C-alpha cells in the first residue's frame, strides 16, 4: 500500500516538473493544426481558441502554486538578514 502512495507521489512530482518545464501541449482536438475536422466539416478549433496549443491539465494551478512558493521564499530571504534583530519580550 505504501508503495502505491510513493508511486503516486513520484508520478505527481514528475508531472509537476513536466508542467513547469513545458506548460503547453498540442491541442488534442486539432493536433496543433488549429482546424477542427472531427465533425467532418472544416472550421476553426474552439478547444484551443485557434492557437493550436492548450495548457496541460492543472498547469494554471501548478504555476500559481509555484509562484506562491517562489514569492514566499523571496520574502523569507529578504527577512533573514534581520534575524539578528532582538525579538521583543
Ligand atoms: Zn485545437
PDB file of the backbone (N, CA, C, O) and the ligand in Angstrom, with CONECT records:
HET     ZN  A 101       1
ATOM      1  N   UNK A   1       0.839  -1.208   0.000  1.00  0.00           N
ATOM      2  CA  UNK A   1       0.000   0.000   0.000  1.00  0.00           C
ATOM      3  C   UNK A   1       0.868   1.250   0.000  1.00  0.00           C
ATOM      4  O   UNK A   1       0.631   2.193  -0.755  1.00  0.00           O
ATOM      5  N   UNK A   2       1.899   1.237   0.880  1.00  0.00           N
ATOM      6  CA  UNK A   2       2.779   2.414   0.953  1.00  0.00           C
ATOM      7  C   UNK A   2       3.515   2.615  -0.369  1.00  0.00           C
ATOM      8  O   UNK A   2       3.845   3.741  -0.741  1.00  0.00           O
ATOM      9  N   UNK A   3       3.768   1.514  -1.072  1.00  0.00           N
ATOM     10  CA  UNK A   3       4.440   1.632  -2.366  1.00  0.00           C
ATOM     11  C   UNK A   3       3.564   2.362  -3.376  1.00  0.00           C
ATOM     12  O   UNK A   3       4.050   3.148  -4.189  1.00  0.00           O
ATOM     13  N   UNK A   4       2.264   2.089  -3.309  1.00  0.00           N
ATOM     14  CA  UNK A   4       1.330   2.773  -4.212  1.00  0.00           C
ATOM     15  C   UNK A   4       1.333   4.267  -3.951  1.00  0.00           C
ATOM     16  O   UNK A   4       1.311   5.074  -4.880  1.00  0.00           O
ATOM     17  N   UNK A   5       1.363   4.631  -2.645  1.00  0.00           N
ATOM     18  CA  UNK A   5       1.372   6.050  -2.275  1.00  0.00           C
ATOM     19  C   UNK A   5       2.643   6.709  -2.797  1.00  0.00           C
ATOM     20  O   UNK A   5       2.600   7.801  -3.364  1.00  0.00           O
ATOM     21  N   UNK A   6       3.780   6.030  -2.599  1.00  0.00           N
ATOM     22  CA  UNK A   6       5.055   6.576  -3.073  1.00  0.00           C
ATOM     23  C   UNK A   6       5.047   6.713  -4.588  1.00  0.00           C
ATOM     24  O   UNK A   6       5.542   7.698  -5.136  1.00  0.00           O
ATOM     25  N   UNK A   7       4.479   5.713  -5.260  1.00  0.00           N
ATOM     26  CA  UNK A   7       4.393   5.763  -6.722  1.00  0.00           C
ATOM     27  C   UNK A   7       3.549   6.948  -7.168  1.00  0.00           C
ATOM     28  O   UNK A   7       3.903   7.662  -8.106  1.00  0.00           O
ATOM     29  N   UNK A   8       2.419   7.148  -6.478  1.00  0.00           N
ATOM     30  CA  UNK A   8       1.531   8.256  -6.823  1.00  0.00           C
ATOM     31  C   UNK A   8       2.236   9.594  -6.610  1.00  0.00           C
ATOM     32  O   UNK A   8       2.126  10.500  -7.437  1.00  0.00           O
ATOM     33  N   UNK A   9       2.964   9.712  -5.492  1.00  0.00           N
ATOM     34  CA  UNK A   9       3.688  10.960  -5.213  1.00  0.00           C
ATOM     35  C   UNK A   9       4.768  11.175  -6.273  1.00  0.00           C
ATOM     36  O   UNK A   9       4.968  12.289  -6.757  1.00  0.00           O
ATOM     37  N   UNK A  10       5.463  10.087  -6.624  1.00  0.00           N
ATOM     38  CA  UNK A  10       6.504  10.181  -7.649  1.00  0.00           C
ATOM     39  C   UNK A  10       5.938  10.646  -8.977  1.00  0.00           C
ATOM     40  O   UNK A  10       6.523  11.503  -9.640  1.00  0.00           O
ATOM     41  N   UNK A  11       4.793  10.079  -9.370  1.00  0.00           N
ATOM     42  CA  UNK A  11       4.155  10.463 -10.631  1.00  0.00           C
ATOM     43  C   UNK A  11       3.699  11.916 -10.582  1.00  0.00           C
ATOM     44  O   UNK A  11       3.830  12.650 -11.561  1.00  0.00           O
ATOM     45  N   UNK A  12       3.157  12.325  -9.426  1.00  0.00           N
ATOM     46  CA  UNK A  12       2.694  13.702  -9.277  1.00  0.00           C
ATOM     47  C   UNK A  12       3.860  14.670  -9.406  1.00  0.00           C
ATOM     48  O   UNK A  12       3.753  15.692 -10.084  1.00  0.00           O
ATOM     49  N   UNK A  13       4.972  14.350  -8.754  1.00  0.00           N
ATOM     50  CA  UNK A  13       6.160  15.218  -8.833  1.00  0.00           C
ATOM     51  C   UNK A  13       6.672  15.279 -10.268  1.00  0.00           C
ATOM     52  O   UNK A  13       7.021  16.349 -10.765  1.00  0.00           O
ATOM     53  N   UNK A  14       6.716  14.114 -10.934  1.00  0.00           N
ATOM     54  CA  UNK A  14       7.181  14.065 -12.324  1.00  0.00           C
ATOM     55  C   UNK A  14       6.276  14.923 -13.203  1.00  0.00           C
ATOM     56  O   UNK A  14       6.755  15.637 -14.084  1.00  0.00           O
ATOM     57  N   UNK A  15       4.966  14.852 -12.964  1.00  0.00           N
ATOM     58  CA  UNK A  15       4.016  15.626 -13.765  1.00  0.00           C
ATOM     59  C   UNK A  15       4.193  17.120 -13.513  1.00  0.00           C
ATOM     60  O   UNK A  15       4.139  17.926 -14.442  1.00  0.00           O
ATOM     61  N   UNK A  16       4.410  17.486 -12.228  1.00  0.00           N
ATOM     62  CA  UNK A  16       4.588  18.897 -11.883  1.00  0.00           C
ATOM     63  C   UNK A  16       5.848  19.437 -12.560  1.00  0.00           C
ATOM     64  O   UNK A  16       5.844  20.548 -13.091  1.00  0.00           O
ATOM     65  N   UNK A  17       6.931  18.647 -12.539  1.00  0.00           N
ATOM     66  CA  UNK A  17       8.170  19.077 -13.197  1.00  0.00           C
ATOM     67  C   UNK A  17       7.930  19.244 -14.694  1.00  0.00           C
ATOM     68  O   UNK A  17       8.398  20.207 -15.302  1.00  0.00           O
ATOM     69  N   UNK A  18       7.199  18.301 -15.283  1.00  0.00           N
ATOM     70  CA  UNK A  18       6.896  18.367 -16.718  1.00  0.00           C
ATOM     71  C   UNK A  18       6.098  19.631 -17.037  1.00  0.00           C
ATOM     72  O   UNK A  18       6.386  20.328 -18.010  1.00  0.00           O
ATOM     73  N   UNK A  19       5.102  19.916 -16.216  1.00  0.00           N
ATOM     74  CA  UNK A  19       4.246  21.085 -16.448  1.00  0.00           C
ATOM     75  C   UNK A  19       5.041  22.370 -16.270  1.00  0.00           C
ATOM     76  O   UNK A  19       4.844  23.327 -17.020  1.00  0.00           O
ATOM     77  N   UNK A  20       5.945  22.405 -15.279  1.00  0.00           N
ATOM     78  CA  UNK A  20       6.765  23.597 -15.077  1.00  0.00           C
ATOM     79  C   UNK A  20       7.724  23.785 -16.246  1.00  0.00           C
ATOM     80  O   UNK A  20       8.010  24.913 -16.645  1.00  0.00           O
ATOM     81  N   UNK A  21       8.222  22.669 -16.798  1.00  0.00           N
ATOM     82  CA  UNK A  21       9.167  22.747 -17.912  1.00  0.00           C
ATOM     83  C   UNK A  21       8.448  23.163 -19.188  1.00  0.00           C
ATOM     84  O   UNK A  21       8.952  23.995 -19.942  1.00  0.00           O
ATOM     85  N   UNK A  22       7.265  22.584 -19.435  1.00  0.00           N
ATOM     86  CA  UNK A  22       6.514  22.963 -20.632  1.00  0.00           C
ATOM     87  C   UNK A  22       5.028  22.907 -20.324  1.00  0.00           C
ATOM     88  O   UNK A  22       4.411  21.846 -20.421  1.00  0.00           O
ATOM     89  N   UNK A  23       4.443  24.054 -19.949  1.00  0.00           N
ATOM     90  CA  UNK A  23       3.042  24.079 -19.545  1.00  0.00           C
ATOM     91  C   UNK A  23       2.060  23.896 -20.695  1.00  0.00           C
ATOM     92  O   UNK A  23       0.886  23.606 -20.464  1.00  0.00           O
ATOM     93  N   UNK A  24       2.523  24.061 -21.930  1.00  0.00           N
ATOM     94  CA  UNK A  24       1.618  23.944 -23.068  1.00  0.00           C
ATOM     95  C   UNK A  24       1.788  22.584 -23.737  1.00  0.00           C
ATOM     96  O   UNK A  24       2.857  21.976 -23.678  1.00  0.00           O
ATOM     97  N   UNK A  25       0.715  22.121 -24.373  1.00  0.00           N
ATOM     98  CA  UNK A  25       0.797  20.921 -25.187  1.00  0.00           C
ATOM     99  C   UNK A  25       0.000  21.184 -26.453  1.00  0.00           C
ATOM    100  O   UNK A  25      -0.818  22.103 -26.504  1.00  0.00           O
ATOM    101  N   UNK A  26       0.247  20.361 -27.490  1.00  0.00           N
ATOM    102  CA  UNK A  26      -0.542  20.489 -28.707  1.00  0.00           C
ATOM    103  C   UNK A  26      -1.998  20.205 -28.382  1.00  0.00           C
ATOM    104  O   UNK A  26      -2.303  19.307 -27.598  1.00  0.00           O
ATOM    105  N   UNK A  27      -2.878  20.955 -28.973  1.00  0.00           N
ATOM    106  CA  UNK A  27      -4.300  20.768 -28.748  1.00  0.00           C
ATOM    107  C   UNK A  27      -4.700  19.345 -29.158  1.00  0.00           C
ATOM    108  O   UNK A  27      -4.420  18.936 -30.285  1.00  0.00           O
ATOM    109  N   UNK A  28      -5.339  18.595 -28.278  1.00  0.00           N
ATOM    110  CA  UNK A  28      -5.698  17.207 -28.609  1.00  0.00           C
ATOM    111  C   UNK A  28      -6.788  17.118 -29.672  1.00  0.00           C
ATOM    112  O   UNK A  28      -6.927  16.085 -30.329  1.00  0.00           O
ATOM    113  N   UNK A  29      -7.560  18.184 -29.849  1.00  0.00           N
ATOM    114  CA  UNK A  29      -8.662  18.135 -30.811  1.00  0.00           C
ATOM    115  C   UNK A  29      -8.163  18.360 -32.241  1.00  0.00           C
ATOM    116  O   UNK A  29      -8.501  17.603 -33.151  1.00  0.00           O
ATOM    117  N   UNK A  30      -7.361  19.403 -32.427  1.00  0.00           N
ATOM    118  CA  UNK A  30      -6.900  19.725 -33.775  1.00  0.00           C
ATOM    119  C   UNK A  30      -5.448  19.303 -33.985  1.00  0.00           C
ATOM    120  O   UNK A  30      -4.916  19.444 -35.086  1.00  0.00           O
ATOM    121  N   UNK A  31      -4.811  18.790 -32.947  1.00  0.00           N
ATOM    122  CA  UNK A  31      -3.412  18.342 -33.001  1.00  0.00           C
ATOM    123  C   UNK A  31      -2.474  19.445 -33.480  1.00  0.00           C
ATOM    124  O   UNK A  31      -1.525  19.191 -34.221  1.00  0.00           O
ATOM    125  N   UNK A  32      -2.751  20.662 -33.049  1.00  0.00           N
ATOM    126  CA  UNK A  32      -1.858  21.773 -33.365  1.00  0.00           C
ATOM    127  C   UNK A  32      -2.104  22.409 -34.722  1.00  0.00           C
ATOM    128  O   UNK A  32      -1.428  23.372 -35.083  1.00  0.00           O
ATOM    129  N   UNK A  33      -3.077  21.879 -35.493  1.00  0.00           N
ATOM    130  CA  UNK A  33      -3.330  22.441 -36.820  1.00  0.00           C
ATOM    131  C   UNK A  33      -4.284  23.636 -36.759  1.00  0.00           C
ATOM    132  O   UNK A  33      -4.407  24.383 -37.730  1.00  0.00           O
ATOM    133  N   UNK A  34      -4.957  23.816 -35.622  1.00  0.00           N
ATOM    134  CA  UNK A  34      -5.917  24.909 -35.392  1.00  0.00           C
ATOM    135  C   UNK A  34      -7.208  24.713 -36.188  1.00  0.00           C
ATOM    136  O   UNK A  34      -8.104  25.555 -36.134  1.00  0.00           O
ATOM    137  N   UNK A  35      -7.304  23.608 -36.924  1.00  0.00           N
ATOM    138  CA  UNK A  35      -8.518  23.369 -37.714  1.00  0.00           C
ATOM    139  C   UNK A  35      -9.221  22.138 -37.145  1.00  0.00           C
ATOM    140  O   UNK A  35      -8.613  21.076 -37.015  1.00  0.00           O
ATOM    141  N   UNK A  36     -10.468  22.281 -36.816  1.00  0.00           N
ATOM    142  CA  UNK A  36     -11.241  21.190 -36.230  1.00  0.00           C
ATOM    143  C   UNK A  36     -11.930  20.411 -37.352  1.00  0.00           C
ATOM    144  O   UNK A  36     -12.861  20.903 -37.990  1.00  0.00           O
ATOM    145  N   UNK A  37     -11.449  19.181 -37.578  1.00  0.00           N
ATOM    146  CA  UNK A  37     -12.030  18.365 -38.655  1.00  0.00           C
ATOM    147  C   UNK A  37     -12.860  17.221 -38.092  1.00  0.00           C
ATOM    148  O   UNK A  37     -13.372  16.399 -38.853  1.00  0.00           O
ATOM    149  N   UNK A  38     -13.004  17.152 -36.761  1.00  0.00           N
ATOM    150  CA  UNK A  38     -13.618  15.969 -36.161  1.00  0.00           C
ATOM    151  C   UNK A  38     -15.084  15.837 -36.533  1.00  0.00           C
ATOM    152  O   UNK A  38     -15.609  14.724 -36.524  1.00  0.00           O
ATOM    153  N   UNK A  39     -15.768  16.930 -36.861  1.00  0.00           N
ATOM    154  CA  UNK A  39     -17.192  16.846 -37.178  1.00  0.00           C
ATOM    155  C   UNK A  39     -17.418  16.627 -38.673  1.00  0.00           C
ATOM    156  O   UNK A  39     -18.563  16.582 -39.124  1.00  0.00           O
ATOM    157  N   UNK A  40     -16.321  16.489 -39.458  1.00  0.00           N
ATOM    158  CA  UNK A  40     -16.474  16.287 -40.893  1.00  0.00           C
ATOM    159  C   UNK A  40     -16.410  17.599 -41.650  1.00  0.00           C
ATOM    160  O   UNK A  40     -16.065  17.630 -42.832  1.00  0.00           O
ATOM    161  N   UNK A  41     -16.743  18.681 -40.965  1.00  0.00           N
ATOM    162  CA  UNK A  41     -16.646  19.990 -41.598  1.00  0.00           C
ATOM    163  C   UNK A  41     -15.372  20.674 -41.100  1.00  0.00           C
ATOM    164  O   UNK A  41     -14.929  20.425 -39.979  1.00  0.00           O
ATOM    165  N   UNK A  42     -14.799  21.513 -41.914  1.00  0.00           N
ATOM    166  CA  UNK A  42     -13.578  22.222 -41.525  1.00  0.00           C
ATOM    167  C   UNK A  42     -13.974  23.558 -40.908  1.00  0.00           C
ATOM    168  O   UNK A  42     -14.651  24.385 -41.520  1.00  0.00           O
ATOM    169  N   UNK A  43     -13.518  23.731 -39.663  1.00  0.00           N
ATOM    170  CA  UNK A  43     -13.778  25.026 -39.035  1.00  0.00           C
ATOM    171  C   UNK A  43     -12.712  25.292 -37.973  1.00  0.00           C
ATOM    172  O   UNK A  43     -11.975  24.390 -37.573  1.00  0.00           O
ATOM    173  N   UNK A  44     -12.647  26.530 -37.532  1.00  0.00           N
ATOM    174  CA  UNK A  44     -11.640  26.906 -36.543  1.00  0.00           C
ATOM    175  C   UNK A  44     -11.870  26.121 -35.260  1.00  0.00           C
ATOM    176  O   UNK A  44     -13.003  25.971 -34.801  1.00  0.00           O
ATOM    177  N   UNK A  45     -10.782  25.625 -34.692  1.00  0.00           N
ATOM    178  CA  UNK A  45     -10.874  24.827 -33.467  1.00  0.00           C
ATOM    179  C   UNK A  45     -11.192  25.738 -32.295  1.00  0.00           C
ATOM    180  O   UNK A  45     -10.541  26.762 -32.085  1.00  0.00           O
ATOM    181  N   UNK A  46     -12.203  25.345 -31.539  1.00  0.00           N
ATOM    182  CA  UNK A  46     -12.593  26.173 -30.400  1.00  0.00           C
ATOM    183  C   UNK A  46     -12.032  25.634 -29.087  1.00  0.00           C
ATOM    184  O   UNK A  46     -12.083  26.306 -28.057  1.00  0.00           O
ATOM    185  N   UNK A  47     -11.495  24.411 -29.133  1.00  0.00           N
ATOM    186  CA  UNK A  47     -10.920  23.853 -27.913  1.00  0.00           C
ATOM    187  C   UNK A  47      -9.694  24.659 -27.474  1.00  0.00           C
ATOM    188  O   UNK A  47      -9.494  24.910 -26.285  1.00  0.00           O
ATOM    189  N   UNK A  48      -8.877  25.060 -28.459  1.00  0.00           N
ATOM    190  CA  UNK A  48      -7.646  25.791 -28.148  1.00  0.00           C
ATOM    191  C   UNK A  48      -7.782  27.259 -28.529  1.00  0.00           C
ATOM    192  O   UNK A  48      -6.799  27.998 -28.470  1.00  0.00           O
ATOM    193  N   UNK A  49      -8.986  27.702 -28.922  1.00  0.00           N
ATOM    194  CA  UNK A  49      -9.230  29.079 -29.367  1.00  0.00           C
ATOM    195  C   UNK A  49      -8.296  29.444 -30.515  1.00  0.00           C
ATOM    196  O   UNK A  49      -7.736  30.540 -30.552  1.00  0.00           O
ATOM    197  N   UNK A  50      -8.136  28.505 -31.456  1.00  0.00           N
ATOM    198  CA  UNK A  50      -7.371  28.708 -32.689  1.00  0.00           C
ATOM    199  C   UNK A  50      -5.909  29.056 -32.419  1.00  0.00           C
ATOM    200  O   UNK A  50      -5.272  29.739 -33.221  1.00  0.00           O
ATOM    201  N   UNK A  51      -5.378  28.586 -31.286  1.00  0.00           N
ATOM    202  CA  UNK A  51      -3.950  28.795 -31.029  1.00  0.00           C
ATOM    203  C   UNK A  51      -3.155  27.530 -31.336  1.00  0.00           C
ATOM    204  O   UNK A  51      -1.940  27.596 -31.521  1.00  0.00           O
ATOM    205  N   UNK A  52      -3.821  26.383 -31.393  1.00  0.00           N
ATOM    206  CA  UNK A  52      -3.135  25.116 -31.647  1.00  0.00           C
ATOM    207  C   UNK A  52      -2.478  24.533 -30.409  1.00  0.00           C
ATOM    208  O   UNK A  52      -2.019  23.391 -30.421  1.00  0.00           O
ATOM    209  N   UNK A  53      -2.434  25.319 -29.337  1.00  0.00           N
ATOM    210  CA  UNK A  53      -1.798  24.880 -28.096  1.00  0.00           C
ATOM    211  C   UNK A  53      -2.756  25.116 -26.938  1.00  0.00           C
ATOM    212  O   UNK A  53      -3.494  26.101 -26.922  1.00  0.00           O
ATOM    213  N   UNK A  54      -2.739  24.221 -25.985  1.00  0.00           N
ATOM    214  CA  UNK A  54      -3.541  24.429 -24.787  1.00  0.00           C
ATOM    215  C   UNK A  54      -2.678  24.155 -23.563  1.00  0.00           C
ATOM    216  O   UNK A  54      -1.651  23.481 -23.646  1.00  0.00           O
ATOM    217  N   UNK A  55      -3.113  24.688 -22.426  1.00  0.00           N
ATOM    218  CA  UNK A  55      -2.420  24.388 -21.183  1.00  0.00           C
ATOM    219  C   UNK A  55      -2.689  22.936 -20.804  1.00  0.00           C
ATOM    220  O   UNK A  55      -3.789  22.422 -21.009  1.00  0.00           O
ATOM    221  N   UNK A  56      -1.671  22.282 -20.248  1.00  0.00           N
ATOM    222  CA  UNK A  56      -1.881  20.946 -19.721  1.00  0.00           C
ATOM    223  C   UNK A  56      -2.845  21.039 -18.540  1.00  0.00           C
ATOM    224  O   UNK A  56      -2.938  22.080 -17.891  1.00  0.00           O
ATOM    225  N   UNK A  57      -3.568  19.939 -18.262  1.00  0.00           N
ATOM    226  CA  UNK A  57      -4.489  19.985 -17.113  1.00  0.00           C
ATOM    227  C   UNK A  57      -3.727  20.333 -15.835  1.00  0.00           C
ATOM    228  O   UNK A  57      -2.707  19.720 -15.521  1.00  0.00           O
ATOM    229  N   UNK A  58      -4.234  21.318 -15.112  1.00  0.00           N
ATOM    230  CA  UNK A  58      -3.607  21.686 -13.840  1.00  0.00           C
ATOM    231  C   UNK A  58      -2.452  22.649 -13.983  1.00  0.00           C
ATOM    232  O   UNK A  58      -1.857  23.055 -12.985  1.00  0.00           O
ATOM    233  N   UNK A  59      -2.115  23.031 -15.237  1.00  0.00           N
ATOM    234  CA  UNK A  59      -0.935  23.886 -15.439  1.00  0.00           C
ATOM    235  C   UNK A  59      -1.094  25.225 -14.729  1.00  0.00           C
ATOM    236  O   UNK A  59      -0.154  25.717 -14.105  1.00  0.00           O
ATOM    237  N   UNK A  60      -2.285  25.814 -14.825  1.00  0.00           N
ATOM    238  CA  UNK A  60      -2.501  27.118 -14.189  1.00  0.00           C
ATOM    239  C   UNK A  60      -2.356  26.996 -12.678  1.00  0.00           C
ATOM    240  O   UNK A  60      -1.738  27.843 -12.032  1.00  0.00           O
ATOM    241  N   UNK A  61      -2.931  25.935 -12.125  1.00  0.00           N
ATOM    242  CA  UNK A  61      -2.875  25.742 -10.680  1.00  0.00           C
ATOM    243  C   UNK A  61      -1.426  25.519 -10.229  1.00  0.00           C
ATOM    244  O   UNK A  61      -0.977  26.100  -9.240  1.00  0.00           O
ATOM    245  N   UNK A  62      -0.697  24.663 -10.972  1.00  0.00           N
ATOM    246  CA  UNK A  62       0.675  24.333 -10.584  1.00  0.00           C
ATOM    247  C   UNK A  62       1.550  25.579 -10.691  1.00  0.00           C
ATOM    248  O   UNK A  62       2.393  25.813  -9.825  1.00  0.00           O
ATOM    249  N   UNK A  63       1.363  26.382 -11.741  1.00  0.00           N
ATOM    250  CA  UNK A  63       2.168  27.589 -11.870  1.00  0.00           C
ATOM    251  C   UNK A  63       1.785  28.617 -10.814  1.00  0.00           C
ATOM    252  O   UNK A  63       2.638  29.351 -10.315  1.00  0.00           O
ATOM    253  N   UNK A  64       0.495  28.664 -10.475  1.00  0.00           N
ATOM    254  CA  UNK A  64       0.071  29.559  -9.395  1.00  0.00           C
ATOM    255  C   UNK A  64       0.739  29.184  -8.087  1.00  0.00           C
ATOM    256  O   UNK A  64       1.246  30.046  -7.369  1.00  0.00           O
ATOM    257  N   UNK A  65       0.740  27.885  -7.777  1.00  0.00           N
ATOM    258  CA  UNK A  65       1.390  27.392  -6.556  1.00  0.00           C
ATOM    259  C   UNK A  65       2.886  27.666  -6.604  1.00  0.00           C
ATOM    260  O   UNK A  65       3.486  28.076  -5.611  1.00  0.00           O
ATOM    261  N   UNK A  66       3.486  27.432  -7.780  1.00  0.00           N
ATOM    262  CA  UNK A  66       4.926  27.631  -7.949  1.00  0.00           C
ATOM    263  C   UNK A  66       5.302  29.073  -7.621  1.00  0.00           C
ATOM    264  O   UNK A  66       6.271  29.322  -6.905  1.00  0.00           O
ATOM    265  N   UNK A  67       4.518  30.033  -8.158  1.00  0.00           N
ATOM    266  CA  UNK A  67       4.851  31.438  -7.909  1.00  0.00           C
ATOM    267  C   UNK A  67       4.572  31.828  -6.470  1.00  0.00           C
ATOM    268  O   UNK A  67       5.261  32.682  -5.914  1.00  0.00           O
ATOM    269  N   UNK A  68       3.565  31.208  -5.859  1.00  0.00           N
ATOM    270  CA  UNK A  68       3.322  31.450  -4.438  1.00  0.00           C
ATOM    271  C   UNK A  68       4.541  31.040  -3.617  1.00  0.00           C
ATOM    272  O   UNK A  68       4.974  31.765  -2.721  1.00  0.00           O
ATOM    273  N   UNK A  69       5.092  29.853  -3.938  1.00  0.00           N
ATOM    274  CA  UNK A  69       6.253  29.339  -3.199  1.00  0.00           C
ATOM    275  C   UNK A  69       7.469  30.227  -3.451  1.00  0.00           C
ATOM    276  O   UNK A  69       8.211  30.552  -2.523  1.00  0.00           O
ATOM    277  N   UNK A  70       7.671  30.621  -4.724  1.00  0.00           N
ATOM    278  CA  UNK A  70       8.823  31.471  -5.063  1.00  0.00           C
ATOM    279  C   UNK A  70       8.723  32.795  -4.308  1.00  0.00           C
ATOM    280  O   UNK A  70       9.715  33.277  -3.761  1.00  0.00           O
ATOM    281  N   UNK A  71       7.527  33.382  -4.279  1.00  0.00           N
ATOM    282  CA  UNK A  71       7.339  34.663  -3.587  1.00  0.00           C
ATOM    283  C   UNK A  71       7.592  34.494  -2.087  1.00  0.00           C
ATOM    284  O   UNK A  71       8.210  35.344  -1.446  1.00  0.00           O
ATOM    285  N   UNK A  72       7.098  33.371  -1.543  1.00  0.00           N
ATOM    286  CA  UNK A  72       7.278  33.105  -0.112  1.00  0.00           C
ATOM    287  C   UNK A  72       8.762  32.988   0.225  1.00  0.00           C
ATOM    288  O   UNK A  72       9.224  33.538   1.225  1.00  0.00           O
ATOM    289  N   UNK A  73       9.514  32.258  -0.628  1.00  0.00           N
ATOM    290  CA  UNK A  73      10.946  32.068  -0.370  1.00  0.00           C
ATOM    291  C   UNK A  73      11.692  33.386  -0.485  1.00  0.00           C
ATOM    292  O   UNK A  73      12.621  33.644   0.280  1.00  0.00           O
ATOM    293  N   UNK A  74      11.288  34.234  -1.449  1.00  0.00           N
ATOM    294  CA  UNK A  74      11.923  35.549  -1.605  1.00  0.00           C
ATOM    295  C   UNK A  74      11.689  36.400  -0.373  1.00  0.00           C
ATOM    296  O   UNK A  74      12.609  37.039   0.137  1.00  0.00           O
ATOM    297  N   UNK A  75      10.454  36.405   0.104  1.00  0.00           N
ATOM    298  CA  UNK A  75      10.131  37.199   1.294  1.00  0.00           C
ATOM    299  C   UNK A  75      10.961  36.722   2.473  1.00  0.00           C
ATOM    300  O   UNK A  75      11.483  37.526   3.245  1.00  0.00           O
ATOM    301  N   UNK A  76      11.078  35.408   2.602  1.00  0.00           N
ATOM    302  CA  UNK A  76      11.836  34.852   3.728  1.00  0.00           C
ATOM    303  C   UNK A  76      13.299  35.239   3.630  1.00  0.00           C
ATOM    304  O   UNK A  76      13.923  35.584   4.633  1.00  0.00           O
ATOM    305  N   UNK A  77      13.856  35.181   2.403  1.00  0.00           N
ATOM    306  CA  UNK A  77      15.267  35.500   2.227  1.00  0.00           C
ATOM    307  C   UNK A  77      15.494  36.979   2.555  1.00  0.00           C
ATOM    308  O   UNK A  77      16.535  37.349   3.098  1.00  0.00           O
ATOM    309  N   UNK A  78      14.507  37.820   2.219  1.00  0.00           N
ATOM    310  CA  UNK A  78      14.642  39.246   2.483  1.00  0.00           C
ATOM    311  C   UNK A  78      14.637  39.502   3.995  1.00  0.00           C
ATOM    312  O   UNK A  78      15.277  40.431   4.488  1.00  0.00           O
ATOM    313  N   UNK A  79      13.895  38.650   4.715  1.00  0.00           N
ATOM    314  CA  UNK A  79      13.790  38.867   6.160  1.00  0.00           C
ATOM    315  C   UNK A  79      14.969  38.287   6.921  1.00  0.00           C
ATOM    316  O   UNK A  79      15.226  38.673   8.061  1.00  0.00           O
ATOM    317  N   UNK A  80      15.692  37.357   6.294  1.00  0.00           N
ATOM    318  CA  UNK A  80      16.758  36.649   7.004  1.00  0.00           C
ATOM    319  C   UNK A  80      17.838  37.540   7.598  1.00  0.00           C
ATOM    320  O   UNK A  80      18.208  37.338   8.755  1.00  0.00           O
ATOM    321  N   UNK A  81      18.370  38.531   6.853  1.00  0.00           N
ATOM    322  CA  UNK A  81      19.451  39.345   7.444  1.00  0.00           C
ATOM    323  C   UNK A  81      19.025  40.048   8.719  1.00  0.00           C
ATOM    324  O   UNK A  81      19.871  40.425   9.530  1.00  0.00           O
ATOM    325  N   UNK A  82      17.723  40.229   8.905  1.00  0.00           N
ATOM    326  CA  UNK A  82      17.257  40.961  10.074  1.00  0.00           C
ATOM    327  C   UNK A  82      16.976  40.024  11.258  1.00  0.00           C
ATOM    328  O   UNK A  82      16.365  40.431  12.245  1.00  0.00           O
ATOM    329  N   UNK A  83      17.428  38.762  11.151  1.00  0.00           N
ATOM    330  CA  UNK A  83      17.180  37.826  12.259  1.00  0.00           C
ATOM    331  C   UNK A  83      18.028  38.185  13.470  1.00  0.00           C
ATOM    332  O   UNK A  83      17.729  37.769  14.589  1.00  0.00           O
ATOM    333  N   UNK A  84      19.115  38.977  13.239  1.00  0.00           N
ATOM    334  CA  UNK A  84      19.958  39.403  14.364  1.00  0.00           C
ATOM    335  C   UNK A  84      19.167  40.334  15.287  1.00  0.00           C
ATOM    336  O   UNK A  84      19.464  40.476  16.473  1.00  0.00           O
ATOM    337  N   UNK A  85      18.151  40.959  14.693  1.00  0.00           N
ATOM    338  CA  UNK A  85      17.304  41.868  15.479  1.00  0.00           C
ATOM    339  C   UNK A  85      16.653  41.112  16.632  1.00  0.00           C
ATOM    340  O   UNK A  85      16.109  40.024  16.440  1.00  0.00           O
ATOM    341  N   UNK A  86      16.710  41.681  17.809  1.00  0.00           N
ATOM    342  CA  UNK A  86      16.162  41.026  19.005  1.00  0.00           C
ATOM    343  C   UNK A  86      14.639  40.953  18.905  1.00  0.00           C
ATOM    344  O   UNK A  86      13.982  41.928  18.540  1.00  0.00           O
ATOM    345  N   UNK A  87      14.094  39.795  19.232  1.00  0.00           N
ATOM    346  CA  UNK A  87      12.637  39.718  19.276  1.00  0.00           C
ATOM    347  C   UNK A  87      12.159  40.271  20.620  1.00  0.00           C
ATOM    348  O   UNK A  87      12.748  40.027  21.673  1.00  0.00           O
ATOM    349  N   UNK A  88      11.094  41.006  20.532  1.00  0.00           N
ATOM    350  CA  UNK A  88      10.597  41.651  21.765  1.00  0.00           C
ATOM    351  C   UNK A  88      10.000  40.647  22.719  1.00  0.00           C
ATOM    352  O   UNK A  88       9.477  39.609  22.313  1.00  0.00           O
ATOM    353  N   UNK A  89      10.082  40.962  23.956  1.00  0.00           N
ATOM    354  CA  UNK A  89       9.572  40.077  25.002  1.00  0.00           C
ATOM    355  C   UNK A  89       8.046  39.963  24.972  1.00  0.00           C
ATOM    356  O   UNK A  89       7.463  39.253  25.792  1.00  0.00           O
TER     357      UNK A  89
HETATM  358 ZN    ZN A 101      -7.329  22.981 -31.218  1.00  0.00          ZN
END
